[in-house]
Amino acid sequence: MPEQPKKGNPLNSYAKYSGIGIQMFAIIGIGSFIGVKLDDHYGNEGSLWTIILSLTATIVAVVFVIRRIIANSKDDN
């Protein structure tokens, strides 16, 4: 007898993916905040640290989201 696909609660799915979005927002926010503080500390007028850490945090957050979505899709199968 073939297995029936699991039908999860849609609210559970929304909570899972909104949590991923909040974590992405937090990673980018923390990276940008640290960049601003470093620019204030070192007196950079061009906001070099803010730019570098914001871009790095964005890349890290996107990689994190992709890995979580892949892991969640494997769990669903």
TILUM-896769 format. One record per atom (N, C-alpha, C): x, z, y; atom name; residue number from 0. Coordinates in Angstrom, 1 decimal. Each point is the difference from the previous one (the first is absolute). Last residue first. Layout:
TILUM-896769
> X  Z  Y  CA  NUM .
...
end
This chain:
TILUM-896769
> 9.6  2.3  15.7  N  76 .
> -0.1  -0.9  -1.2  CA  76 .
> 0.2  0.8  -1.2  C  76 .
> 0.3  2.0  4.2  N  75 .
> -1.3  -0.4  -0.2  CA  75 .
> -0.2  -0.9  -1.2  C  75 .
> 4.3  1.6  1.4  N  74 .
> -0.9  1.1  -0.5  CA  74 .
> -1.4  -0.4  -0.3  C  74 .
> 3.0  -3.0  2.0  N  73 .
> 0.4  0.2  -1.4  CA  73 .
> -0.8  1.1  -0.6  C  73 .
> -0.5  -0.8  4.5  N  72 .
> -0.6  -1.1  -0.7  CA  72 .
> 0.3  0.1  -1.5  C  72 .
> 1.9  3.1  3.0  N  71 .
> -1.4  0.2  -0.1  CA  71 .
> -0.7  -1.1  -0.8  C  71 .
> 4.6  -0.4  1.0  N  70 .
> -0.2  1.1  -0.9  CA  70 .
> -1.5  0.3  -0.2  C  70 .
> 1.2  -3.2  3.2  N  69 .
> 0.3  -0.5  -1.3  CA  69 .
> -0.2  1.1  -1.1  C  69 .
> -0.6  1.2  4.5  N  68 .
> -1.1  -0.9  -0.5  CA  68 .
> 0.3  -0.6  -1.3  C  68 .
> 3.3  2.7  1.9  N  67 .
> -1.2  0.8  -0.3  CA  67 .
> -1.1  -0.9  -0.5  C  67 .
> 4.0  -2.0  1.6  N  66 .
> 0.2  0.7  -1.2  CA  66 .
> -1.2  0.8  -0.5  C  66 .
> -0.2  -2.2  4.2  N  65 .
> 0.0  -1.0  -1.1  CA  65 .
> 0.2  0.7  -1.3  C  65 .
> 0.3  2.7  3.8  N  64 .
> -1.4  -0.4  -0.2  CA  64 .
> 0.0  -1.0  -1.2  C  64 .
> 4.2  1.4  1.5  N  63 .
> -0.7  1.1  -0.6  CA  63 .
> -1.4  -0.4  -0.4  C  63 .
> 2.6  -3.0  2.4  N  62 .
> 0.5  0.1  -1.3  CA  62 .
> -0.8  1.1  -0.8  C  62 .
> -0.8  -0.3  4.6  N  61 .
> -0.6  -1.2  -0.7  CA  61 .
> 0.4  0.0  -1.5  C  61 .
> 1.9  3.3  2.8  N  60 .
> -1.5  0.3  -0.2  CA  60 .
> -0.6  -1.2  -0.8  C  60 .
> 4.5  -0.4  1.3  N  59 .
> -0.1  1.1  -1.0  CA  59 .
> -1.5  0.2  -0.3  C  59 .
> 1.0  -2.9  3.6  N  58 .
> 0.4  -0.6  -1.3  CA  58 .
> -0.2  1.0  -1.2  C  58 .
> -0.7  1.7  4.3  N  57 .
> -1.1  -1.0  -0.3  CA  57 .
> 0.3  -0.7  -1.3  C  57 .
> 3.2  2.9  1.8  N  56 .
> -1.1  0.8  -0.5  CA  56 .
> -1.2  -1.0  -0.4  C  56 .
> 3.8  -1.9  2.1  N  55 .
> 0.4  0.6  -1.3  CA  55 .
> -1.2  0.7  -0.7  C  55 .
> -0.5  -1.5  4.4  N  54 .
> 0.0  -1.1  -0.9  CA  54 .
> 0.3  0.4  -1.4  C  54 .
> 0.2  3.2  3.4  N  53 .
> -1.4  -0.4  -0.2  CA  53 .
> 0.0  -1.2  -1.0  C  53 .
> 4.2  1.7  1.3  N  52 .
> -0.7  0.9  -1.0  CA  52 .
> -1.5  -0.4  -0.1  C  52 .
> 2.7  -2.5  3.0  N  51 .
> 0.6  0.0  -1.4  CA  51 .
> -0.8  0.8  -0.9  C  51 .
> -1.3  0.0  4.5  N  50 .
> -0.2  -1.3  -0.6  CA  50 .
> 0.5  0.0  -1.4  C  50 .
> 0.9  3.8  2.5  N  49 .
> -1.5  -0.1  -0.2  CA  49 .
> -0.3  -1.3  -0.7  C  49 .
> 4.5  0.8  1.4  N  48 .
> -0.4  0.8  -1.2  CA  48 .
> -1.5  -0.1  -0.3  C  48 .
> 1.6  -2.2  4.0  N  47 .
> 0.6  -0.6  -1.3  CA  47 .
> -0.4  0.8  -1.2  C  47 .
> -1.2  -0.1  5.1  N  46 .
> -0.8  0.5  -1.1  CA  46 .
> 0.5  -0.6  -1.4  C  46 .
> 1.9  -0.4  4.7  N  45 .
> -0.6  -1.1  -0.7  CA  45 .
> -0.8  0.3  -1.2  C  45 .
> 2.6  3.1  2.7  N  44 .
> -1.1  -0.6  0.8  CA  44 .
> -0.7  -1.1  -0.7  C  44 .
> 2.7  4.6  -1.7  N  43 .
> -0.1  -1.4  -0.1  CA  43 .
> -1.1  -0.5  0.8  C  43 .
> 1.8  4.7  -0.9  N  42 .
> -0.1  -0.7  1.3  CA  42 .
> 0.0  -1.5  -0.1  C  42 .
> 0.2  3.7  -3.5  N  41 .
> 1.2  -0.8  0.3  CA  41 .
> -0.1  -0.7  1.4  C  41 .
> -3.7  2.7  -1.6  N  40 .
> 1.2  0.8  -0.1  CA  40 .
> 1.3  -0.7  0.4  C  40 .
> -4.3  -2.2  -0.1  N  39 .
> 0.1  1.0  1.1  CA  39 .
> 1.3  0.8  -0.1  C  39 .
> -0.8  -3.1  -3.4  N  38 .
> 0.3  -0.7  1.3  CA  38 .
> 0.0  1.0  1.2  C  38 .
> -1.2  1.7  -4.2  N  37 .
> 1.5  -0.4  0.0  CA  37 .
> 0.3  -0.8  1.3  C  37 .
> -4.5  1.2  -0.7  N  36 .
> 0.8  1.2  0.2  CA  36 .
> 1.5  -0.3  0.0  C  36 .
> -3.0  -3.5  -1.1  N  35 .
> -0.2  0.4  1.4  CA  35 .
> 0.9  1.2  0.4  C  35 .
> -0.1  -1.4  -4.5  N  34 .
> 0.7  -1.0  0.8  CA  34 .
> -0.1  0.4  1.5  C  34 .
> -2.5  2.5  -3.1  N  33 .
> 1.4  0.3  -0.1  CA  33 .
> 0.9  -0.9  0.8  C  33 .
> -4.6  -0.9  -0.2  N  32 .
> 0.2  1.2  0.7  CA  32 .
> 1.5  0.4  -0.1  C  32 .
> -1.4  -3.7  -2.5  N  31 .
> 0.0  -0.3  1.4  CA  31 .
> 0.3  1.3  0.9  C  31 .
> -0.5  0.5  -4.7  N  30 .
> 1.2  -0.8  0.3  CA  30 .
> 0.1  -0.4  1.5  C  30 .
> -3.9  2.3  -1.6  N  29 .
> 1.2  0.9  0.0  CA  29 .
> 1.3  -0.8  0.3  C  29 .
> -4.0  -2.5  -0.3  N  28 .
> -0.1  0.9  1.1  CA  28 .
> 1.3  1.0  0.1  C  28 .
> -0.7  -3.0  -3.7  N  27 .
> 0.4  -0.7  1.2  CA  27 .
> 0.0  0.9  1.2  C  27 .
> -1.4  1.9  -4.0  N  26 .
> 1.4  -0.4  -0.1  CA  26 .
> 0.4  -0.8  1.2  C  26 .
> -4.5  1.3  -0.3  N  25 .
> 0.9  1.2  0.2  CA  25 .
> 1.4  -0.4  -0.1  C  25 .
> -3.3  -3.3  -0.9  N  24 .
> 0.0  0.4  1.4  CA  24 .
> 0.9  1.1  0.3  C  24 .
> -0.6  -1.2  -4.4  N  23 .
> 0.7  -1.0  0.7  CA  23 .
> 0.1  0.3  1.5  C  23 .
> -2.6  2.8  -2.7  N  22 .
> 1.4  0.2  -0.2  CA  22 .
> 0.8  -1.0  0.6  C  22 .
> -4.6  -0.5  0.3  N  21 .
> 0.4  1.2  0.8  CA  21 .
> 1.5  0.2  -0.2  C  21 .
> -2.0  -3.3  -2.6  N  20 .
> 0.1  -0.4  1.4  CA  20 .
> 0.5  1.1  0.9  C  20 .
> -0.9  0.9  -4.6  N  19 .
> 1.2  -0.8  0.1  CA  19 .
> 0.2  -0.5  1.5  C  19 .
> -3.9  2.3  -1.0  N  18 .
> 1.1  0.9  -0.1  CA  18 .
> 1.3  -0.7  0.1  C  18 .
> -3.9  -2.4  -0.3  N  17 .
> 0.1  0.5  1.3  CA  17 .
> 1.1  1.0  0.1  C  17 .
> -1.0  -1.9  -4.2  N  16 .
> 0.6  -0.9  0.9  CA  16 .
> 0.1  0.4  1.4  C  16 .
> -2.1  2.8  -3.2  N  15 .
> 1.4  -0.3  -0.5  CA  15 .
> 0.7  -0.9  1.0  C  15 .
> -4.6  1.0  0.6  N  14 .
> 0.8  1.1  0.4  CA  14 .
> 1.5  -0.2  -0.4  C  14 .
> -3.2  -3.3  -1.2  N  13 .
> 0.2  0.1  1.4  CA  13 .
> 0.9  1.1  0.4  C  13 .
> -1.2  -0.2  -4.5  N  12 .
> 0.9  -1.1  0.4  CA  12 .
> 0.2  -0.1  1.5  C  12 .
> -3.1  3.1  -1.7  N  11 .
> 1.3  0.4  -0.4  CA  11 .
> 1.0  -1.1  0.4  C  11 .
> -4.5  -0.9  0.7  N  10 .
> 0.5  0.9  1.0  CA  10 .
> 1.4  0.5  -0.4  C  10 .
> -2.4  -2.8  -3.0  N  9 .
> 0.6  -0.7  1.1  CA  9 .
> 0.5  0.9  1.1  C  9 .
> -0.1  1.1  -5.3  N  8 .
> -0.8  0.3  1.2  CA  8 .
> 0.6  -0.8  1.2  C  8 .
> 0.9  -2.0  -4.8  N  7 .
> 0.3  1.2  0.7  CA  7 .
> -1.0  0.1  1.2  C  7 .
> 0.2  -2.5  -4.9  N  6 .
> -0.6  -0.2  1.3  CA  6 .
> 0.2  1.3  0.7  C  6 .
> 2.6  -2.6  -4.3  N  5 .
> -0.4  1.2  0.7  CA  5 .
> -0.7  -0.3  1.3  C  5 .
> -0.1  -3.2  -4.4  N  4 .
> 0.8  0.3  1.1  CA  4 .
> -0.6  1.2  0.7  C  4 .
> -0.5  -0.7  -5.3  N  3 .
> -0.7  -0.3  1.3  CA  3 .
> 0.9  0.3  1.1  C  3 .
> 1.6  -1.4  -5.1  N  2 .
> -0.2  1.1  1.0  CA  2 .
> -0.7  -0.5  1.2  C  2 .
> -0.7  -2.1  -5.0  N  1 .
> 0.8  0.0  1.1  CA  1 .
> -0.3  1.1  1.0  C  1 .
> -0.5  -0.1  -5.5  N  0 .
> -0.8  0.0  1.2  CA  0 .
> 0.9  0.0  1.2  C  0 .
end
